Amino acid sequence: MQDKLKVTLIRSHIGKPASHRAVLNGMGLNKRLKTVTLPDTPETRGMIYKVQHLVKVEE
């Protein structure tokens, strides 16, 4: 069974660069305090790294 990551949007995307908003939309995080479960892959980790100041991650 593949590991999962629980990602929650803590800070708003308002006023952030378009690339950060695109990453958040790609992860399915479009509202503050929304939580999604994503597979633990290198691609997902890279997306989280780009917006690490806006999200909280639980394993």
N, C-alpha and C positions, 0 to 999 in steps of 0.2 A: 504494500500500500504506500502510495506516495505521500510525503509530508505536505502539510498545508500551512499557510500563513494567514493569520487574521489581521487585516490592515484596516485601520480606522483613520478617517480624515479629521484631524484635530484643529488645524488652522485653515482659514478660508483661502480660496484661490484668487480672490479679488485683488487686482493690482499686481499679480505675478506674471512672469513672461508667458507668452503663448505656448512655449514648449512645455512648461510645467503644467499648464492647464490641459494640454493634449495628453500628457502622461497620466494625469488623474482621470481624465475621461476614458482613457484606454483601460484603466484598472476598474472602471465602474464607480469611481468616487466623484459624485457630482454635487453632493450636499454635505455640509459640515456635520460631523458626528455619525456619518454613515459608515457601516462596517461591511467589508466583503471578505470572503475566504478565497484565497488564490493558491495555486500549486507552487511549491517551493522549487523553482527552476532558476537557472542563471539569468534568464530574461526578466523574470519577475523581480529578482534581487536587484538588477540594474535599474529597473523602473523605480523601485523603492529608494535606491541610493540617490537618484536624481531629485526626489522630492522628500528626502528624509526629514527636513525641517518642518514639513506640513503634516506628517502622518505618525501614527504610533503602530508598531508591529508587535504581535504576539505569536509565538510559535506553538 
